[in-house]
Amino acid sequence: MKLLGNIVWFILGGFISFLSWGILGILWSITIIGIPIGRQCFKFAKMSAAPFGKEIRFSDSGSSLLINIVWLFLGGFAIVIEEVAMGIVFCLTIVGIPFGMQHFKHAKLALLPVGSEIYRTR
């Protein structure tokens, strides 16, 4: 079921999230200082291509707070707005609610990407 959900997800708009995270990863990786954030963006691009069966664990440490604040102003808000808008559009139909919930999960991830981890569920 996860495989079918991921295929339909990618066709119906998951590729937009994938491209957005990938482009931001490339832009962050242009500078040496931004490479760690760019690597995070590439991990999240991979996750946004096939999100079903994966969960996100957010960090409790305060050490990544400053980097997350910089991230919000240099790319995070654009991803948040995109993901929330797509989540609302998908939630307008009953069939699209699981896809909308994935977009809302990605919006939360776009708010706090540094220190977050992706892990597989069973």
Helices and strands as residue ranges (DSSP letters): H 2-9, I 10-14, H 15-29, H 35-49, E 54-57, H 65-71, I 72-76, H 77-91, H 97-111, E 117-120
